[in-house]
Amino acid sequence: KTISAALQVSNSTVALVILKWKNFGTTRTLHTAGCPAKLRNRGRRALVRGMTNGLGQTELQSSSVEMEEPSRRTTISAALHQSGLYARVGRRKPLLSKRHMTALLEFAKRH
């Protein structure tokens, strides 16, 4: 508390700096692994929202340009894949015919 009062910063900031010093022996910003992400979380959430509301690929590209986010098709599809959305369509289930309905009823009555 005395350090935060002397520097006029919050207690949590001082605690985080001390924790960083104890863990890494420095207070400098350390390198992160990998390439920086093209899309921010906000942009990814907007793409998922647009896709679930029924927008297509071209509408998503134009909306991402308006949000000043990268708008490549591959970038958008990768972001949607990371969010668990894939371009799959459910298989059509055939309707029951009269013969199948009677067979089902007979089976149900027997068991």
C-alpha positions in Angstrom: 0.0 0.0 0.0 2.9 2.4 0.7 4.4 1.7 -2.7 1.1 2.3 -4.5 0.5 5.5 -2.5 4.0 6.8 -3.3 3.6 6.0 -7.0 -0.1 6.9 -7.2 -1.1 3.6 -8.8 -3.5 1.0 -7.7 -2.7 -1.8 -5.3 -3.4 -4.5 -7.9 -0.9 -2.9 -10.3 1.9 -3.0 -7.7 0.9 -6.6 -6.7 1.1 -7.7 -10.4 4.5 -6.1 -10.9 5.9 -7.7 -7.7 4.5 -11.1 -8.8 6.1 -10.7 -12.3 9.4 -9.9 -10.6 9.2 -13.0 -8.4 8.3 -15.3 -11.3 10.5 -14.0 -14.1 13.2 -11.8 -12.4 12.3 -8.9 -14.6 9.4 -6.4 -15.1 9.9 -6.1 -18.9 7.2 -7.3 -21.2 8.1 -10.8 -22.2 7.7 -12.4 -25.6 4.6 -14.5 -26.3 4.6 -17.7 -28.3 3.5 -17.7 -31.9 2.2 -15.1 -34.4 -0.2 -12.4 -33.2 -3.8 -13.1 -34.0 -5.3 -11.3 -37.0 -8.7 -11.0 -35.4 -9.5 -9.5 -32.0 -12.0 -11.3 -29.8 -14.5 -8.6 -30.5 -14.3 -9.2 -34.2 -14.5 -13.0 -33.8 -17.6 -12.6 -31.7 -19.2 -10.3 -34.3 -18.5 -12.8 -37.0 -20.1 -15.7 -35.0 -23.1 -13.5 -34.3 -23.5 -12.6 -38.0 -23.2 -16.3 -39.0 -25.7 -17.5 -36.5 -28.1 -14.7 -37.7 -28.0 -16.0 -41.2 -25.4 -13.8 -43.0 -23.4 -15.3 -45.7 -19.6 -15.2 -46.5 -19.8 -12.0 -48.6 -21.9 -10.1 -46.0 -19.4 -11.2 -43.3 -16.5 -9.9 -45.4 -18.2 -6.5 -45.9 -19.1 -6.2 -42.2 -15.6 -7.0 -41.2 -14.2 -4.3 -43.5 -16.6 -1.8 -41.8 -15.2 -2.9 -38.4 -11.7 -2.4 -39.7 -10.8 -6.1 -39.3 -9.1 -8.4 -41.8 -11.6 -9.7 -44.3 -10.0 -12.6 -46.1 -12.2 -15.6 -46.6 -9.6 -17.9 -45.0 -9.3 -15.6 -42.0 -13.1 -15.6 -41.5 -13.4 -19.3 -41.9 -10.5 -20.0 -39.4 -12.2 -17.7 -36.9 -15.5 -19.5 -37.3 -13.8 -22.9 -36.9 -12.1 -21.7 -33.7 -15.5 -20.8 -32.4 -16.9 -24.3 -33.3 -18.9 -23.4 -36.4 -18.4 -25.6 -39.5 -20.2 -25.6 -42.9 -22.1 -28.8 -42.5 -25.7 -29.6 -43.4 -27.7 -32.3 -41.7 -28.6 -35.4 -43.7 -32.2 -35.6 -44.8 -34.2 -38.3 -43.1 -36.7 -40.1 -45.4 -40.4 -39.8 -44.5 -42.1 -43.0 -43.2 -44.2 -44.8 -45.8 -47.5 -46.5 -44.9 -45.8 -49.9 -44.9 -43.1 -48.7 -42.4 -45.7 -47.1 -40.1 -47.7 -50.3 -39.9 -44.5 -52.3 -39.3 -43.5 -49.9 -36.5 -47.0 -50.2 -34.9 -46.9 -54.0 -35.0 -43.4 -54.0 -33.4 -44.5 -51.6 -30.7 -47.5 -53.7 -29.9 -45.5 -56.9 -29.7 -42.8 -55.4 -27.4 
